[in-house]
């Protein structure tokens, strides 16, 4: 019996996403703290290096990968932009937190993520399955933006 049986298979992806959101707020705070000591671009470099080392250990030492690393040539060109975007995300989050705080930065991040996600879903961006935007999603986005405004100081 799995330890995760108390979570339905429909809820598990949402719980994982929730944990990811928690980790993003913690990561942004840690990165911002590191950047105060060593500099913003330097902290971004360290974060990328330590993350890469962890993935290398998981892939090559613990053999945790389930895919085919050698099929990299078959990936669309735009899928290679994720690493560069990751650098920009780490840099921009670490840069914004000291000025506006973790809660305000995270609020702005979430609104930007949801707006962009709705657009990507609606247009089927980056080879993903198209999921048309519903009026409920637009209403939810408006409520999210209003909630974000209330959270911002």
ABEGO torsion letter per residue (X at the ends): XBAAAABBAAAAAAAAAAAAAAAAAAAAAAAAAAAAAAEAAAAAAAAAAAAAAAAAAAAAAAGABABBAAAAAABBAAAAAAAAAAAAAAAAAAAAAAAAEAAAAAAAAAAAAAAAAAAAAAAGBGGBBBBBBBAAAAAAAAAAAAAAAAABX
